[in-house]
Amino acid sequence: MREWEKNIRKVVPYVPGEQPKETSVIKLNTNENPYPPAPCAERALRSMDLDLLRRYPDPAASTLVKAIAGFYGLEEAQVFVGVGSDDVLALAFLTCFHSGRPILFPDITYSFYDVWAGLFRIPYETQPLDEDFKIRTEDYERENGGIIFPNPNAPTGILLPLSEVEKILESNPDVIVIVDEAYIDFGGTSAVPLLEKYDNLLIAQTFSKSRSMAGMRIGFLLGNPELIRYISDCKYSFNSYTMNQTAIALGAEVIRDREYFSQCTQKIIETREWAKEEFRKLGFLFTDSMANFLFVTHPLYRAEDIFSALKEAGIYVRHFSHPKRIANYLRITVGTRDEMETLFSFLKQYMPKQ
Ligand SMILES: *Cc1c(COP(=O)(O)O)cnc(C)c1O
């Protein structure tokens, strides 16, 4: 190793799902929404004054913060926005997990958590999901430096009932508990009402999945005003202008269209429930996902083989070779009904034995 290399911060980065250049593929590998953003996004984009781009954006992104606060019936001081929830979660790790004690998260979960912990040198201990891939709340009763888990969990899609989320909060009043609600809008119950009762609760959400705006990069945190201010202080110590003018303007418009939002999420929920039946008919086993993806395995076919055959046929899904327990599973995003029909007709001819 060269001398200067010894001084480099070394990290093992997160590996995002593939974004193929080819646009004809059926893309069910990164949990994007198959429907376009609310129509008001296009109107807002077309009517944008490009002279705005000459100027720095509002560092507080107030227009967007106000719209999000309005949607959830919260105060503006309870909202923090950033460049996707990956950005706001990274900042939350940096700000909130500073005790030196290990933070806790499930062994099978969003694979960015251990990456941020590595980047910021935060010690962590993973807690094993039970044999049905469920979070055991007892595992989160030990001493710790903070807790994070997605609800529903990824990549299992399993929803932890709000009463159990509350149990975790009750047993951890002295640390920050982050609930990553990236997939909550597909049939789950948000922890937002618990904000009133728990000042150590931080909720992360995103425009990437349920609001069809992964390309715009908007994520946000909801929490008590003091906690939000601590996170803002860290942001202003790093980069004041995280949100660009376009994201602020379009995000603020899109979140106001409740009607379109509920239509889209409802369509995805219906397609998901129908897809569960189709997977069942083909002999797949799967968790009862409450997210916009399914987590499936087949007793007779290797996940890796199905993954490769699908890819060959222009259908992209996600396969995680680690941890070992999920190596024979595929995570398949719920696309449009048409996309899913193409998927099932391929699978039907691929797997004659069921
Ligand atoms: C997709 C996802 C995110 C991050 O989404 P952004 O596009 O960065 O907003 C965060 N947590 C989980 C569990 C996710 O699946």
The ligand as a Tripos MOL2 file, in Angstrom:
@<TRIPOS>MOLECULE
LIG
   15    15     1     0     0
SMALL
NO_CHARGES

@<TRIPOS>ATOM
      1 C1        -35.8010    2.8190   -2.0670 C.3       1 LIG1
      2 C2        -35.4970    2.8460   -0.6090 C.ar      1 LIG1
      3 C3        -34.9290    3.9660   -0.0040 C.ar      1 LIG1
      4 C4        -34.3390    5.1200   -0.7320 C.3       1 LIG1
      5 O1        -35.0430    5.6960   -1.6720 O.3       1 LIG1
      6 P1        -34.6190    7.0780   -2.3100 P.3       1 LIG1
      7 O2        -34.8030    6.8510   -3.7680 O.co2     1 LIG1
      8 O3        -33.2090    7.4100   -1.9560 O.co2     1 LIG1
      9 O4        -35.5920    8.0380   -1.7430 O.co2     1 LIG1
     10 C5        -34.7580    3.9590    1.3700 C.ar      1 LIG1
     11 N1        -35.1030    2.9050    2.1150 N.ar      1 LIG1
     12 C6        -35.6040    1.8000    1.5610 C.ar      1 LIG1
     13 C7        -35.9540    0.6610    2.4320 C.3       1 LIG1
     14 C8        -35.8060    1.7360    0.1900 C.ar      1 LIG1
     15 O5        -36.2630    0.6110   -0.3580 O.3       1 LIG1
@<TRIPOS>BOND
     1     1     2 1
     2     2     3 ar
     3     2    14 ar
     4     3     4 1
     5     3    10 ar
     6     4     5 1
     7     5     6 1
     8     6     7 2
     9     6     8 1
    10     6     9 1
    11    10    11 ar
    12    11    12 ar
    13    12    13 1
    14    12    14 ar
    15    14    15 1
@<TRIPOS>SUBSTRUCTURE
     1 LIG1         1 GROUP 0 **** ****
